[in-house]
Amino acid sequence: MRYQREWLLLETEDDMDEIEHRPPTEEFLFYQAVTNGDVEAVRKNCEQERFLDSEGVGTLSRNPVTNLKYHFVITTAMITRLCRQKGMELEQAFRMSDFYIQKLDDIHTVQGIRSLHDEMVLDYAEKMRRLCQSDTTSRHISACREYIYSHIKERITVEDLADTLGVSASYLSRLFKKETGDSVSGYIRRQKIDMAKNLLQYSDYSMIDIANRLSFSSQSHFIQQFREYEGMTPKKYRDLYHTIQWDIIE
């Protein structure tokens, strides 16, 4: 009750009458651009530094950096849930949210937070762009893709997925091919290769470690599959794209 009384007194202050929040239209249009995968609109918003514009935005902390961090968390939470509603796999959406919010712990400048914000919204927008292009709307296929994302480190079979969804393996295979244009096994391999690319680029795991983490039958099988999809060996990919340090430069 103490804080309720404090708010009631504050609400009557003259200074409160001078505070006006910007209309929600612009904010919702930005969220819509992210969830629709409109990468160019999102990039333009970032270039205009709208995230740093404090006019019409609530003050959540008297400390400018802490205030911006609070707004970052709100933005991330909103985008995560809206992307989930538009079809992004649940685990992917929330793991991304956890990752970017945790990165705030290591950032202590306004520009550092702004850089992280821009990377976060563009990451979501790019993933939603690819999702919108694939236009997979079937409940079974959405659940199938979510299961694959959540269990990407395991060995996954069509039978595993069919049992989880309560359908036959033949039905699931036909439906998956019809809606995605890819076989279930081909989609699983592509997701594993995409995860391997991230590990090659952003980690120091050895080839055998990556092969084991993603449940390839052997290191040679991993190398063969990687070359088939990417046109180069994992070692060549790492030599070209490995990032020594991925922390946001403040």
C-alpha angles and dihedrals in degrees: 000000000000093000093043090057090046091053093048090054092045092050090063094053117112091231090065091062090061094057114091124174118219116256113270093236096090092046093051092047089054092049088048091053090053095047092045090053093242094159095173094054091048092048090050090052089051093049089053088053091228089159089066095048105108096184110118092002122119120251107236097172136017088226108083094215094046090045091054091047090055090051090048091055091049092049092048092048092050094047092046093055095042092050089049090053090051093055110277112144110265096232093047092050096049097039089054089049092050091048097052095042091050089053088065089073090072098044122084106166134076092235091048091055091046091053091050091048092052092049092047097051093043090050092053092043093051092049091048090049090057091044093051091049091053089050095198107170106156113118092223094050093046090052090046093054091046091053091049092051092048094048100035092127091058132074104263125193132187087246091056091053094044092051091049092051095040096239134111120272092236093052092048092048092052093045093047092050092047096051102036104025089231134094118249092245091047091051091049091051091049092051091049091049091049090052090047090053090055091049092048092049102040106026140051096228113140122242092257091049091053092046090052095043091055095042098244110165091241143345091260090052090051091050092047093049092045092051091048093055102034103030092235139066121267089248091055090048091051092047089054102040111020111134113213095202127013100181116122109260108235 
